[in-house]
């Protein structure tokens, strides 16, 4: 199955429903991936990410 990005939280998911925000609004059209391990990092703060995981940069 293709990777999809949630349009709401930008998390990269495998299914059509996002397990984090429970929305079905996902797409296969996204650009760039960032993997966040530390939510206190400068990149996580700039992107507004509060949970570790894989995120799309542009959806």
PyMOL Python script that loads the backbone (N, CA, C, O; Angstrom):
from pymol import cmd

cmd.read_pdbstr("""\
ATOM      1  N   UNK A   1       0.839  -1.179   0.000  1.00  0.00           N
ATOM      2  CA  UNK A   1       0.000   0.000   0.000  1.00  0.00           C
ATOM      3  C   UNK A   1       0.888   1.249   0.000  1.00  0.00           C
ATOM      4  O   UNK A   1       1.939   1.264   0.640  1.00  0.00           O
ATOM      5  N   UNK A   2       0.478   2.264  -0.697  1.00  0.00           N
ATOM      6  CA  UNK A   2       1.251   3.496  -0.821  1.00  0.00           C
ATOM      7  C   UNK A   2       1.186   4.313   0.469  1.00  0.00           C
ATOM      8  O   UNK A   2       0.208   4.259   1.215  1.00  0.00           O
ATOM      9  N   UNK A   3       2.237   5.055   0.702  1.00  0.00           N
ATOM     10  CA  UNK A   3       2.234   5.954   1.852  1.00  0.00           C
ATOM     11  C   UNK A   3       1.291   7.109   1.575  1.00  0.00           C
ATOM     12  O   UNK A   3       1.204   7.597   0.448  1.00  0.00           O
ATOM     13  N   UNK A   4       0.589   7.541   2.603  1.00  0.00           N
ATOM     14  CA  UNK A   4      -0.357   8.637   2.490  1.00  0.00           C
ATOM     15  C   UNK A   4      -0.035   9.655   3.574  1.00  0.00           C
ATOM     16  O   UNK A   4       0.564   9.316   4.595  1.00  0.00           O
ATOM     17  N   UNK A   5      -0.430  10.896   3.350  1.00  0.00           N
ATOM     18  CA  UNK A   5      -0.239  11.951   4.339  1.00  0.00           C
ATOM     19  C   UNK A   5      -1.598  12.475   4.767  1.00  0.00           C
ATOM     20  O   UNK A   5      -2.466  12.739   3.935  1.00  0.00           O
ATOM     21  N   UNK A   6      -1.771  12.622   6.060  1.00  0.00           N
ATOM     22  CA  UNK A   6      -3.004  13.186   6.604  1.00  0.00           C
ATOM     23  C   UNK A   6      -2.990  14.691   6.339  1.00  0.00           C
ATOM     24  O   UNK A   6      -2.010  15.367   6.656  1.00  0.00           O
ATOM     25  N   UNK A   7      -4.055  15.211   5.770  1.00  0.00           N
ATOM     26  CA  UNK A   7      -4.117  16.649   5.485  1.00  0.00           C
ATOM     27  C   UNK A   7      -4.317  17.468   6.754  1.00  0.00           C
ATOM     28  O   UNK A   7      -4.049  18.670   6.764  1.00  0.00           O
ATOM     29  N   UNK A   8      -4.780  16.838   7.807  1.00  0.00           N
ATOM     30  CA  UNK A   8      -5.041  17.547   9.050  1.00  0.00           C
ATOM     31  C   UNK A   8      -3.776  17.690   9.906  1.00  0.00           C
ATOM     32  O   UNK A   8      -3.413  18.799  10.298  1.00  0.00           O
ATOM     33  N   UNK A   9      -3.103  16.564  10.197  1.00  0.00           N
ATOM     34  CA  UNK A   9      -1.932  16.605  11.082  1.00  0.00           C
ATOM     35  C   UNK A   9      -0.611  16.375  10.354  1.00  0.00           C
ATOM     36  O   UNK A   9       0.450  16.459  10.971  1.00  0.00           O
ATOM     37  N   UNK A  10      -0.655  16.082   9.037  1.00  0.00           N
ATOM     38  CA  UNK A  10       0.513  15.868   8.178  1.00  0.00           C
ATOM     39  C   UNK A  10       1.312  14.605   8.499  1.00  0.00           C
ATOM     40  O   UNK A  10       2.414  14.429   7.977  1.00  0.00           O
ATOM     41  N   UNK A  11       0.791  13.744   9.326  1.00  0.00           N
ATOM     42  CA  UNK A  11       1.486  12.502   9.656  1.00  0.00           C
ATOM     43  C   UNK A  11       1.431  11.538   8.473  1.00  0.00           C
ATOM     44  O   UNK A  11       0.408  11.442   7.796  1.00  0.00           O
ATOM     45  N   UNK A  12       2.533  10.823   8.222  1.00  0.00           N
ATOM     46  CA  UNK A  12       2.593   9.818   7.165  1.00  0.00           C
ATOM     47  C   UNK A  12       1.958   8.538   7.710  1.00  0.00           C
ATOM     48  O   UNK A  12       2.346   8.043   8.768  1.00  0.00           O
ATOM     49  N   UNK A  13       0.979   8.011   6.974  1.00  0.00           N
ATOM     50  CA  UNK A  13       0.251   6.820   7.414  1.00  0.00           C
ATOM     51  C   UNK A  13       0.205   5.799   6.280  1.00  0.00           C
ATOM     52  O   UNK A  13       0.481   6.136   5.128  1.00  0.00           O
ATOM     53  N   UNK A  14      -0.140   4.566   6.599  1.00  0.00           N
ATOM     54  CA  UNK A  14      -0.243   3.494   5.612  1.00  0.00           C
ATOM     55  C   UNK A  14      -1.683   3.286   5.142  1.00  0.00           C
ATOM     56  O   UNK A  14      -1.898   2.797   4.033  1.00  0.00           O
ATOM     57  N   UNK A  15      -2.658   3.642   5.949  1.00  0.00           N
ATOM     58  CA  UNK A  15      -4.064   3.400   5.631  1.00  0.00           C
ATOM     59  C   UNK A  15      -4.751   4.699   5.221  1.00  0.00           C
ATOM     60  O   UNK A  15      -4.153   5.773   5.281  1.00  0.00           O
ATOM     61  N   UNK A  16      -6.006   4.591   4.804  1.00  0.00           N
ATOM     62  CA  UNK A  16      -6.738   5.785   4.370  1.00  0.00           C
ATOM     63  C   UNK A  16      -7.241   6.608   5.546  1.00  0.00           C
ATOM     64  O   UNK A  16      -7.574   7.781   5.373  1.00  0.00           O
ATOM     65  N   UNK A  17      -7.306   6.020   6.744  1.00  0.00           N
ATOM     66  CA  UNK A  17      -7.709   6.773   7.926  1.00  0.00           C
ATOM     67  C   UNK A  17      -6.490   7.019   8.806  1.00  0.00           C
ATOM     68  O   UNK A  17      -5.708   6.106   9.070  1.00  0.00           O
ATOM     69  N   UNK A  18      -6.339   8.247   9.253  1.00  0.00           N
ATOM     70  CA  UNK A  18      -5.231   8.602  10.140  1.00  0.00           C
ATOM     71  C   UNK A  18      -5.508   8.041  11.533  1.00  0.00           C
ATOM     72  O   UNK A  18      -6.566   8.318  12.098  1.00  0.00           O
ATOM     73  N   UNK A  19      -4.584   7.257  12.104  1.00  0.00           N
ATOM     74  CA  UNK A  19      -4.809   6.702  13.438  1.00  0.00           C
ATOM     75  C   UNK A  19      -4.687   7.741  14.551  1.00  0.00           C
ATOM     76  O   UNK A  19      -5.127   7.496  15.674  1.00  0.00           O
ATOM     77  N   UNK A  20      -4.099   8.890  14.253  1.00  0.00           N
ATOM     78  CA  UNK A  20      -3.897   9.913  15.274  1.00  0.00           C
ATOM     79  C   UNK A  20      -5.124  10.811  15.410  1.00  0.00           C
ATOM     80  O   UNK A  20      -5.678  10.946  16.501  1.00  0.00           O
ATOM     81  N   UNK A  21      -5.550  11.427  14.301  1.00  0.00           N
ATOM     82  CA  UNK A  21      -6.673  12.370  14.379  1.00  0.00           C
ATOM     83  C   UNK A  21      -7.984  11.779  13.866  1.00  0.00           C
ATOM     84  O   UNK A  21      -9.007  12.464  13.855  1.00  0.00           O
ATOM     85  N   UNK A  22      -7.965  10.516  13.440  1.00  0.00           N
ATOM     86  CA  UNK A  22      -9.155   9.756  13.035  1.00  0.00           C
ATOM     87  C   UNK A  22      -9.904  10.332  11.834  1.00  0.00           C
ATOM     88  O   UNK A  22     -11.098  10.075  11.681  1.00  0.00           O
ATOM     89  N   UNK A  23      -9.240  11.093  10.991  1.00  0.00           N
ATOM     90  CA  UNK A  23      -9.871  11.637   9.796  1.00  0.00           C
ATOM     91  C   UNK A  23      -9.568  10.758   8.587  1.00  0.00           C
ATOM     92  O   UNK A  23      -8.549  10.069   8.556  1.00  0.00           O
ATOM     93  N   UNK A  24     -10.441  10.784   7.608  1.00  0.00           N
ATOM     94  CA  UNK A  24     -10.226  10.052   6.360  1.00  0.00           C
ATOM     95  C   UNK A  24      -9.648  10.951   5.286  1.00  0.00           C
ATOM     96  O   UNK A  24      -9.528  10.530   4.135  1.00  0.00           O
ATOM     97  N   UNK A  25      -9.293  12.156   5.625  1.00  0.00           N
ATOM     98  CA  UNK A  25      -8.775  13.134   4.666  1.00  0.00           C
ATOM     99  C   UNK A  25      -7.268  12.939   4.491  1.00  0.00           C
ATOM    100  O   UNK A  25      -6.467  13.697   5.039  1.00  0.00           O
ATOM    101  N   UNK A  26      -6.892  11.906   3.716  1.00  0.00           N
ATOM    102  CA  UNK A  26      -5.486  11.622   3.442  1.00  0.00           C
ATOM    103  C   UNK A  26      -5.238  11.688   1.944  1.00  0.00           C
ATOM    104  O   UNK A  26      -6.165  11.570   1.144  1.00  0.00           O
ATOM    105  N   UNK A  27      -3.980  11.876   1.575  1.00  0.00           N
ATOM    106  CA  UNK A  27      -3.622  11.992   0.168  1.00  0.00           C
ATOM    107  C   UNK A  27      -2.280  11.322  -0.091  1.00  0.00           C
ATOM    108  O   UNK A  27      -1.448  11.202   0.808  1.00  0.00           O
ATOM    109  N   UNK A  28      -2.082  10.887  -1.331  1.00  0.00           N
ATOM    110  CA  UNK A  28      -0.781  10.342  -1.726  1.00  0.00           C
ATOM    111  C   UNK A  28       0.087  11.436  -2.338  1.00  0.00           C
ATOM    112  O   UNK A  28       1.245  11.194  -2.676  1.00  0.00           O
ATOM    113  N   UNK A  29      -0.463  12.627  -2.481  1.00  0.00           N
ATOM    114  CA  UNK A  29       0.253  13.750  -3.080  1.00  0.00           C
ATOM    115  C   UNK A  29       0.831  14.647  -1.984  1.00  0.00           C
ATOM    116  O   UNK A  29       0.153  15.534  -1.466  1.00  0.00           O
ATOM    117  N   UNK A  30       2.096  14.396  -1.643  1.00  0.00           N
ATOM    118  CA  UNK A  30       2.781  15.226  -0.656  1.00  0.00           C
ATOM    119  C   UNK A  30       4.248  15.322  -1.035  1.00  0.00           C
ATOM    120  O   UNK A  30       4.756  14.508  -1.806  1.00  0.00           O
ATOM    121  N   UNK A  31       4.926  16.324  -0.487  1.00  0.00           N
ATOM    122  CA  UNK A  31       6.342  16.534  -0.792  1.00  0.00           C
ATOM    123  C   UNK A  31       7.154  16.546   0.489  1.00  0.00           C
ATOM    124  O   UNK A  31       6.796  17.205   1.466  1.00  0.00           O
ATOM    125  N   UNK A  32       8.240  15.814   0.470  1.00  0.00           N
ATOM    126  CA  UNK A  32       9.192  15.818   1.567  1.00  0.00           C
ATOM    127  C   UNK A  32       8.701  15.084   2.799  1.00  0.00           C
ATOM    128  O   UNK A  32       7.506  15.062   3.095  1.00  0.00           O
ATOM    129  N   UNK A  33       9.637  14.485   3.506  1.00  0.00           N
ATOM    130  CA  UNK A  33       9.332  13.772   4.738  1.00  0.00           C
ATOM    131  C   UNK A  33      10.331  14.206   5.797  1.00  0.00           C
ATOM    132  O   UNK A  33      11.528  14.314   5.530  1.00  0.00           O
ATOM    133  N   UNK A  34       9.833  14.453   6.994  1.00  0.00           N
ATOM    134  CA  UNK A  34      10.697  14.743   8.130  1.00  0.00           C
ATOM    135  C   UNK A  34      10.338  13.739   9.225  1.00  0.00           C
ATOM    136  O   UNK A  34       9.163  13.479   9.482  1.00  0.00           O
ATOM    137  N   UNK A  35      11.369  13.180   9.865  1.00  0.00           N
ATOM    138  CA  UNK A  35      11.153  12.233  10.956  1.00  0.00           C
ATOM    139  C   UNK A  35      11.550  12.931  12.247  1.00  0.00           C
ATOM    140  O   UNK A  35      12.690  13.365  12.408  1.00  0.00           O
ATOM    141  N   UNK A  36      10.602  13.033  13.159  1.00  0.00           N
ATOM    142  CA  UNK A  36      10.824  13.729  14.424  1.00  0.00           C
ATOM    143  C   UNK A  36      11.004  12.698  15.538  1.00  0.00           C
ATOM    144  O   UNK A  36      10.130  11.865  15.777  1.00  0.00           O
ATOM    145  N   UNK A  37      12.143  12.769  16.209  1.00  0.00           N
ATOM    146  CA  UNK A  37      12.404  11.940  17.379  1.00  0.00           C
ATOM    147  C   UNK A  37      12.230  12.760  18.654  1.00  0.00           C
ATOM    148  O   UNK A  37      11.684  12.278  19.647  1.00  0.00           O
ATOM    149  N   UNK A  38      12.702  14.004  18.612  1.00  0.00           N
ATOM    150  CA  UNK A  38      12.667  14.889  19.775  1.00  0.00           C
ATOM    151  C   UNK A  38      11.718  16.047  19.492  1.00  0.00           C
ATOM    152  O   UNK A  38      11.992  16.877  18.624  1.00  0.00           O
ATOM    153  N   UNK A  39      10.615  16.107  20.213  1.00  0.00           N
ATOM    154  CA  UNK A  39       9.625  17.162  19.971  1.00  0.00           C
ATOM    155  C   UNK A  39      10.086  18.525  20.482  1.00  0.00           C
ATOM    156  O   UNK A  39       9.433  19.536  20.225  1.00  0.00           O
ATOM    157  N   UNK A  40      11.194  18.559  21.194  1.00  0.00           N
ATOM    158  CA  UNK A  40      11.749  19.827  21.667  1.00  0.00           C
ATOM    159  C   UNK A  40      12.784  20.391  20.694  1.00  0.00           C
ATOM    160  O   UNK A  40      13.364  21.445  20.958  1.00  0.00           O
ATOM    161  N   UNK A  41      13.025  19.704  19.570  1.00  0.00           N
ATOM    162  CA  UNK A  41      14.008  20.176  18.595  1.00  0.00           C
ATOM    163  C   UNK A  41      13.504  21.433  17.892  1.00  0.00           C
ATOM    164  O   UNK A  41      12.306  21.719  17.889  1.00  0.00           O
ATOM    165  N   UNK A  42      14.416  22.167  17.309  1.00  0.00           N
ATOM    166  CA  UNK A  42      14.072  23.410  16.610  1.00  0.00           C
ATOM    167  C   UNK A  42      13.159  23.136  15.413  1.00  0.00           C
ATOM    168  O   UNK A  42      12.226  23.898  15.160  1.00  0.00           O
ATOM    169  N   UNK A  43      13.418  22.067  14.686  1.00  0.00           N
ATOM    170  CA  UNK A  43      12.584  21.732  13.520  1.00  0.00           C
ATOM    171  C   UNK A  43      11.164  21.398  13.958  1.00  0.00           C
ATOM    172  O   UNK A  43      10.205  21.874  13.350  1.00  0.00           O
ATOM    173  N   UNK A  44      11.014  20.590  14.998  1.00  0.00           N
ATOM    174  CA  UNK A  44       9.676  20.240  15.490  1.00  0.00           C
ATOM    175  C   UNK A  44       8.922  21.485  15.945  1.00  0.00           C
ATOM    176  O   UNK A  44       7.726  21.617  15.687  1.00  0.00           O
ATOM    177  N   UNK A  45       9.606  22.382  16.610  1.00  0.00           N
ATOM    178  CA  UNK A  45       8.958  23.619  17.064  1.00  0.00           C
ATOM    179  C   UNK A  45       8.530  24.480  15.890  1.00  0.00           C
ATOM    180  O   UNK A  45       7.427  25.026  15.896  1.00  0.00           O
ATOM    181  N   UNK A  46       9.388  24.613  14.878  1.00  0.00           N
ATOM    182  CA  UNK A  46       9.041  25.428  13.704  1.00  0.00           C
ATOM    183  C   UNK A  46       7.861  24.858  12.936  1.00  0.00           C
ATOM    184  O   UNK A  46       7.041  25.610  12.408  1.00  0.00           O
ATOM    185  N   UNK A  47       7.766  23.520  12.868  1.00  0.00           N
ATOM    186  CA  UNK A  47       6.673  22.878  12.144  1.00  0.00           C
ATOM    187  C   UNK A  47       5.428  22.695  13.008  1.00  0.00           C
ATOM    188  O   UNK A  47       4.377  22.301  12.503  1.00  0.00           O
ATOM    189  N   UNK A  48       5.536  22.976  14.299  1.00  0.00           N
ATOM    190  CA  UNK A  48       4.395  22.834  15.196  1.00  0.00           C
ATOM    191  C   UNK A  48       4.059  21.390  15.525  1.00  0.00           C
ATOM    192  O   UNK A  48       2.899  21.059  15.769  1.00  0.00           O
ATOM    193  N   UNK A  49       5.069  20.529  15.532  1.00  0.00           N
ATOM    194  CA  UNK A  49       4.866  19.100  15.783  1.00  0.00           C
ATOM    195  C   UNK A  49       5.053  18.821  17.267  1.00  0.00           C
ATOM    196  O   UNK A  49       6.046  19.233  17.867  1.00  0.00           O
ATOM    197  N   UNK A  50       4.080  18.110  17.858  1.00  0.00           N
ATOM    198  CA  UNK A  50       4.122  17.841  19.293  1.00  0.00           C
ATOM    199  C   UNK A  50       4.259  16.360  19.633  1.00  0.00           C
ATOM    200  O   UNK A  50       4.324  16.006  20.810  1.00  0.00           O
ATOM    201  N   UNK A  51       4.305  15.483  18.617  1.00  0.00           N
ATOM    202  CA  UNK A  51       4.451  14.044  18.861  1.00  0.00           C
ATOM    203  C   UNK A  51       5.490  13.469  17.900  1.00  0.00           C
ATOM    204  O   UNK A  51       5.535  13.874  16.739  1.00  0.00           O
ATOM    205  N   UNK A  52       6.320  12.539  18.356  1.00  0.00           N
ATOM    206  CA  UNK A  52       7.306  11.917  17.470  1.00  0.00           C
ATOM    207  C   UNK A  52       6.633  11.140  16.346  1.00  0.00           C
ATOM    208  O   UNK A  52       5.529  10.623  16.518  1.00  0.00           O
ATOM    209  N   UNK A  53       7.305  11.057  15.185  1.00  0.00           N
ATOM    210  CA  UNK A  53       6.775  10.291  14.062  1.00  0.00           C
ATOM    211  C   UNK A  53       7.258  10.825  12.729  1.00  0.00           C
ATOM    212  O   UNK A  53       8.110  11.711  12.677  1.00  0.00           O
ATOM    213  N   UNK A  54       6.701  10.273  11.630  1.00  0.00           N
ATOM    214  CA  UNK A  54       7.019  10.713  10.269  1.00  0.00           C
ATOM    215  C   UNK A  54       5.957  11.700   9.820  1.00  0.00           C
ATOM    216  O   UNK A  54       4.762  11.455   9.982  1.00  0.00           O
ATOM    217  N   UNK A  55       6.402  12.828   9.250  1.00  0.00           N
ATOM    218  CA  UNK A  55       5.486  13.878   8.820  1.00  0.00           C
ATOM    219  C   UNK A  55       5.826  14.349   7.416  1.00  0.00           C
ATOM    220  O   UNK A  55       6.993  14.365   7.022  1.00  0.00           O
ATOM    221  N   UNK A  56       4.804  14.733   6.665  1.00  0.00           N
ATOM    222  CA  UNK A  56       4.993  15.331   5.348  1.00  0.00           C
ATOM    223  C   UNK A  56       5.327  16.807   5.545  1.00  0.00           C
ATOM    224  O   UNK A  56       4.771  17.457   6.430  1.00  0.00           O
ATOM    225  N   UNK A  57       6.227  17.335   4.726  1.00  0.00           N
ATOM    226  CA  UNK A  57       6.575  18.746   4.822  1.00  0.00           C
ATOM    227  C   UNK A  57       5.523  19.602   4.132  1.00  0.00           C
ATOM    228  O   UNK A  57       5.125  20.643   4.653  1.00  0.00           O
ATOM    229  N   UNK A  58       5.075  19.165   2.962  1.00  0.00           N
ATOM    230  CA  UNK A  58       4.047  19.908   2.217  1.00  0.00           C
ATOM    231  C   UNK A  58       2.982  18.930   1.740  1.00  0.00           C
ATOM    232  O   UNK A  58       3.287  17.943   1.071  1.00  0.00           O
ATOM    233  N   UNK A  59       1.719  19.215   2.094  1.00  0.00           N
ATOM    234  CA  UNK A  59       0.594  18.355   1.689  1.00  0.00           C
ATOM    235  C   UNK A  59      -0.262  19.117   0.712  1.00  0.00           C
ATOM    236  O   UNK A  59      -1.269  18.593   0.235  1.00  0.00           O
TER     237      UNK A  59
END
""", "prot")
cmd.dss("prot")
cmd.show_as("cartoon", "prot")
cmd.util.cbc("prot")
cmd.orient("prot")
